[in-house]
Amino acid sequence: MHNVILALGSNITDRQLQLQKALTLCKAYVSIGQTTPVIETAAIGVTAPPYANQMARATTTLTLDELTDNLKAIEQQLGRKRGGNLVAIDIDIMQYDNQRLHHNDWDRQYIKTLITHL
């Protein structure tokens, strides 16, 4: 069993609903033990609507590559399109066991805020 931390974000009209849908779909691949409250943050580096962000602590039997592929498929299922300023859903694996990923994101204030709730 592998321990993971996921970060989820959306900046479309029903962004909190998108987070709920994403977490529901993630349950096919991870067992979610804990989620943070949803917080709203401004877009970073682009002009775009604000994001709803949330993190989840979970476990999985999947390898990192398998989990990544499945989470990217969930993003596509929920309408994620690369490029542009509207993000239907973004699901990032922030940590897989003791391996931290997305190193630059750990310094972002919303990640620092959310991680305190896990």
C-alpha positions as a Markdown table, in Angstrom:
| # | Residue | x | y | z |
|---|---|---|---|---|
| 1 | Met | 0.0 | 0.0 | 0.0 |
| 2 | His | 1.3 | 3.4 | -1.0 |
| 3 | Asn | 0.5 | 6.7 | 0.8 |
| 4 | Val | -0.3 | 9.7 | -1.4 |
| 5 | Ile | -1.3 | 13.3 | -1.1 |
| 6 | Leu | -3.4 | 14.7 | -4.0 |
| 7 | Ala | -4.0 | 18.4 | -4.8 |
| 8 | Leu | -7.1 | 19.3 | -6.7 |
| 9 | Gly | -8.1 | 22.5 | -8.3 |
| 10 | Ser | -10.8 | 24.0 | -10.6 |
| 11 | Asn | -11.7 | 27.4 | -11.8 |
| 12 | Ile | -14.8 | 26.9 | -13.9 |
| 13 | Thr | -18.3 | 28.0 | -12.8 |
| 14 | Asp | -19.2 | 24.9 | -10.8 |
| 15 | Arg | -15.7 | 24.5 | -9.4 |
| 16 | Gln | -16.7 | 23.0 | -6.0 |
| 17 | Leu | -18.9 | 20.5 | -7.7 |
| 18 | Gln | -16.0 | 19.6 | -10.0 |
| 19 | Leu | -13.8 | 18.9 | -6.9 |
| 20 | Gln | -16.6 | 16.6 | -5.5 |
| 21 | Lys | -16.9 | 14.7 | -8.8 |
| 22 | Ala | -13.1 | 14.3 | -9.1 |
| 23 | Leu | -12.9 | 12.9 | -5.5 |
| 24 | Thr | -15.7 | 10.5 | -6.2 |
| 25 | Leu | -14.0 | 9.3 | -9.4 |
| 26 | Cys | -10.6 | 9.0 | -7.6 |
| 27 | Lys | -12.1 | 6.5 | -5.2 |
| 28 | Ala | -11.8 | 3.9 | -8.0 |
| 29 | Tyr | -8.0 | 4.2 | -7.6 |
| 30 | Val | -7.3 | 5.4 | -4.1 |
| 31 | Ser | -8.8 | 5.0 | -0.7 |
| 32 | Ile | -9.3 | 8.6 | 0.6 |
| 33 | Gly | -8.6 | 8.9 | 4.3 |
| 34 | Gln | -8.9 | 12.6 | 4.7 |
| 35 | Thr | -9.7 | 15.8 | 2.8 |
| 36 | Thr | -9.1 | 19.4 | 3.5 |
| 37 | Pro | -11.7 | 22.2 | 3.4 |
| 38 | Val | -12.0 | 23.8 | 0.0 |
| 39 | Ile | -10.3 | 27.2 | -0.2 |
| 40 | Glu | -10.6 | 29.8 | -3.0 |
| 41 | Thr | -7.4 | 31.3 | -4.4 |
| 42 | Ala | -6.5 | 33.7 | -7.2 |
| 43 | Ala | -4.9 | 32.3 | -10.3 |
| 44 | Ile | -1.1 | 32.4 | -10.3 |
| 45 | Gly | 0.7 | 33.9 | -13.3 |
| 46 | Val | -2.4 | 34.3 | -15.6 |
| 47 | Thr | -5.6 | 36.3 | -15.8 |
| 48 | Ala | -8.2 | 33.7 | -15.0 |
| 49 | Pro | -11.1 | 33.2 | -12.6 |
| 50 | Pro | -10.3 | 32.2 | -9.0 |
| 51 | Tyr | -9.7 | 28.5 | -8.2 |
| 52 | Ala | -11.3 | 26.2 | -5.7 |
| 53 | Asn | -8.5 | 24.1 | -4.2 |
| 54 | Gln | -8.5 | 21.1 | -2.0 |
| 55 | Met | -6.1 | 18.3 | -0.9 |
| 56 | Ala | -6.7 | 14.7 | 0.0 |
| 57 | Arg | -4.6 | 12.1 | 1.9 |
| 58 | Ala | -5.1 | 8.6 | 0.5 |
| 59 | Thr | -3.7 | 5.2 | -0.1 |
| 60 | Thr | -3.4 | 3.1 | -3.3 |
| 61 | Thr | -2.1 | -0.2 | -4.5 |
| 62 | Leu | -1.1 | 1.4 | -7.9 |
| 63 | Thr | 2.3 | 2.4 | -9.0 |
| 64 | Leu | 3.1 | 6.1 | -9.4 |
| 65 | Asp | 2.8 | 5.7 | -13.2 |
| 66 | Glu | -0.5 | 3.8 | -13.0 |
| 67 | Leu | -2.0 | 6.4 | -10.6 |
| 68 | Thr | -0.8 | 9.3 | -12.8 |
| 69 | Asp | -2.3 | 7.8 | -15.9 |
| 70 | Asn | -5.7 | 7.1 | -14.1 |
| 71 | Leu | -5.8 | 10.6 | -12.7 |
| 72 | Lys | -5.1 | 12.2 | -16.1 |
| 73 | Ala | -8.0 | 10.1 | -17.5 |
| 74 | Ile | -10.3 | 11.5 | -14.8 |
| 75 | Glu | -9.2 | 15.0 | -15.7 |
| 76 | Gln | -10.1 | 14.3 | -19.4 |
| 77 | Gln | -13.4 | 12.7 | -18.4 |
| 78 | Leu | -14.3 | 15.9 | -16.4 |
| 79 | Gly | -13.4 | 18.2 | -19.3 |
| 80 | Arg | -9.8 | 19.1 | -18.8 |
| 81 | Lys | -8.3 | 20.7 | -21.9 |
| 82 | Arg | -4.6 | 21.7 | -21.9 |
| 83 | Gly | -3.9 | 25.4 | -22.6 |
| 84 | Gly | -6.2 | 28.2 | -21.9 |
| 85 | Asn | -7.1 | 29.9 | -18.6 |
| 86 | Leu | -10.1 | 27.7 | -17.7 |
| 87 | Val | -9.3 | 24.5 | -15.9 |
| 88 | Ala | -12.2 | 22.1 | -15.4 |
| 89 | Ile | -10.1 | 20.0 | -13.0 |
| 90 | Asp | -6.5 | 19.6 | -12.2 |
| 91 | Ile | -5.4 | 16.6 | -10.0 |
| 92 | Asp | -1.8 | 16.5 | -9.0 |
| 93 | Ile | 0.0 | 13.9 | -7.0 |
| 94 | Met | 1.9 | 16.0 | -4.5 |
| 95 | Gln | 3.5 | 13.1 | -2.6 |
| 96 | Tyr | 3.8 | 9.4 | -3.3 |
| 97 | Asp | 5.1 | 7.5 | -0.2 |
| 98 | Asn | 8.1 | 9.6 | 0.8 |
| 99 | Gln | 8.7 | 11.1 | -2.7 |
| 100 | Arg | 7.6 | 14.7 | -3.0 |
| 101 | Leu | 6.5 | 15.7 | -6.5 |
| 102 | His | 5.6 | 19.1 | -8.0 |
| 103 | His | 8.5 | 20.7 | -6.0 |
| 104 | Asn | 7.7 | 24.3 | -6.9 |
| 105 | Asp | 4.1 | 23.9 | -5.8 |
| 106 | Trp | 5.1 | 23.1 | -2.2 |
| 107 | Asp | 6.2 | 26.7 | -1.8 |
| 108 | Arg | 2.8 | 28.1 | -2.9 |
| 109 | Gln | 0.7 | 29.6 | -0.1 |
| 110 | Tyr | -2.4 | 27.6 | -0.8 |
| 111 | Ile | -0.5 | 24.3 | -0.6 |
| 112 | Lys | 1.1 | 25.4 | 2.7 |
| 113 | Thr | -2.4 | 26.4 | 4.0 |
| 114 | Leu | -4.1 | 23.2 | 2.9 |
| 115 | Ile | -1.4 | 20.8 | 4.0 |
| 116 | Thr | -1.9 | 21.9 | 7.6 |
| 117 | His | -5.4 | 20.3 | 7.5 |
| 118 | Leu | -4.1 | 16.9 | 6.6 |
